[in-house]
Amino acid sequence: MAYEPIPTDLYETSLKKFLNTYLKSKSDVEALVKDIKKNPRQRGTPIPSFKGLLWKARGAMKAYNIGKSGGIRLIYYFDGDALYLIFLYCKRQMANPPQEDLRKWLKANKFITDEP
């Protein structure tokens, strides 16, 4: 079953920032999202302390000759029914977004209601 991803405002903002720096990677982002749509639980790995609701997928940036280990990171929310794209970044720019910032954003947007 394919899920239709719902981009959040935070995702849209992070995508614009990412593409301002890595314009040639637009097709890589699209391919990563397409893979996530097919099977969100197999494409990404759960982020610890978010009860299996927040996931991180890794993707290569082929136009820049950057593999998965240093490439695209896409944070998404998946609860078995809905798939939300949360945040996109490049591993070379940021190792990981601060979990506390993610937690605050998720609570403010009612993805979680209590401390995971």
Secondary structure by P-SEA (a helix, b strand, c coil): ccccccccaaaaaaaaaaaaccccaaaaaaaaaaaaaacccccccccccccccbbbbbbbcccccccccccbbbbbbbccccccccccccccccccccaaaaaaaaaaaccccccc
